[in-house]
Amino acid sequence: MAVTIQYLVVRNGIEKMAFTNKKEADAHDRLLDLAEHLDEVLADGPVSLNEADREALALYLAQNQALLSGPKKKPAKKTDKAAAKATDSGTDTAPDTSAETSNSDDDIQAVA
């Protein structure tokens, strides 16, 4: 017999999801916290929605929060920046060699 550890996300006494990874369970719990907060904001908003629609919209917004910040600008190529600086100032400059960081989103997969 195999022993499996499961992490349960429970809200108001109702089991929402089960995970095999604590990090994923915590991420889902934070998502539900955000959805709950958004539901409260929407309840005070100028548009009246029934409770089920408001909760569905709040969860959708929480799941797609990265899209709410608007479109991201594509970073210019380093050689383009250096060429533009050299052209504008009339002097040759070395290209910017500073390291760029990238944020990667973790995929969350639920085990039901």
Secondary structure as GFF3:
##gff-version 3
##sequence-region A 1 112
A	DSSP	beta_strand	7	11	.	.	.	ID=ss1
A	DSSP	beta_strand	14	19	.	.	.	ID=ss2
A	DSSP	alpha_helix	22	43	.	.	.	ID=ss3
A	DSSP	alpha_helix	51	63	.	.	.	ID=ss4
A	DSSP	three_ten_helix	65	69	.	.	.	ID=ss5
A	DSSP	alpha_helix	78	89	.	.	.	ID=ss6
###
